[in-house]
Amino acid sequence: MSVNEGDSVTLHTGVETKHQEEIKWYFNSTRIAQISGDLSFICTDVQCNEGTERFRDRLKLDHLTGSLTIMNTRNTDSGEYKLLIINNNKYFNMYIIDRVSGVDTVSVNEGDSVTLITGVQTNQQEEIKWYFSITRVAKISGDLSYICTDVQCNEGTERFRDRLKLDHRTGSLTIMNIRNTDSGEYQLLITSDTSNSGKIFNVTVRGVSAAERDEVKTVEEGESVTLGPGVINNPNDEMTWYFNEILIAEITGDQSKICTDDQCDERFRDRLKLDHLTGSLTNTNTRNTDSGEYKLLIIIINSSSFSITTVKRFNVTVTGSGLSSGAVAGIVVAAVVLLVFAAAVFYYCRSRSHTEVPQTDADAANSGNCIPLTCRR
């Protein structure tokens, strides 16, 4: 639990006092408040411990529930508060934050990953804790002697099982494959010997349909196809294209690059075009072997507060005759030769018909090119 310095905070018991119950409050093992079930004994701070004036005139005890309110909180009030009820113990870890660097609003699509950035580097004097609502979900000590996430931090709490990643260098928290139920307030608490600081992230998760995340395209062999992210590329964003998990193109800042032939196995030699403005990828001359899954990985960086990693998939099917490009070229050449030959024969026959001189009967007879009974002498 975290609270800004100067604010008031109430630690609730969740019960109502009864004649058989006695409620005691402790701060770092020092009793600071107590109330008996019949209200015959009530004390706070100095009354409970003579000479202890840490909370003088700043504690208030609810006589009905036993809940404790700390007014005008100070840095020195940070620590562990323990509630003791007969046969029922409860513990509170509360820290007073003297500096809140701000509240960031994060909107992310379901299934994406989001990294909440601390903006600091861990060192031996600092301890970093992450809370979701009031539940601690991650912790790292400055000397890395203690690190935990989710179930390790709170036994039985499995909301984020295997979906949290803590950066050991900065303490930044990544939530992978985020879900609608992960929407809420995330609190960052950085504690040191001299001060406590914090940051709040309000995370909203939007539902996304399968059609929005996975796109299906069918194209005829030889045609071009363009795969687009559906957004305008921000200069700070990073985009990476994969074909069946093989890197084929990327945009990093103001630099863009298409894979070399060695990286692509010459599959896409001179056939890929990358739009630096939108991040769209165009295959200018598709082949049957280009069928498969194309994956676009986009890292959206929002200053120094957070980054979002989103994935979009394109399932591409290239249809056609199934003939290789060499076979197609051979068929085209053969067809051209056949047409040329046919045209030559036609021209030759037509030339003969125009240049041949008709024969008279006498000519035919003299030449012997006639049937004897029909020749005239």
Secondary structure, DSSP 8 states (H G I E B T S, - for coil): -EEETT--EEE--SS---TT-EEEEEETTEEEEEEETTSS-EEEGGGTSTT--TTTT-EEE-TTT--EEE-S--GGG-EEEEEEETTEEEEEEEEEESEEEEEEEEEEETT-EEEE---S---TT-EEEEEETTEEEEEEETTSS-EEEGGGTSTT--TTTT-EEE-TTT--EEE-S--GGG-EEEEEEEE-SS-EEEEEEEEEEE---HHHHEEEEEEETTS-EEE--SS---TT-EEEEEETTEEEEEEETTEEEE--HHHHTTTTTTTEEE-TTT--EEESS--GGG-EEEEEEEEEEETTTEEEEEEEEEEEEEES----HHHHHHHHHHHHHHHHHHHHHHHHHHHHHHH-----HHHHHHHT-S-GGG---
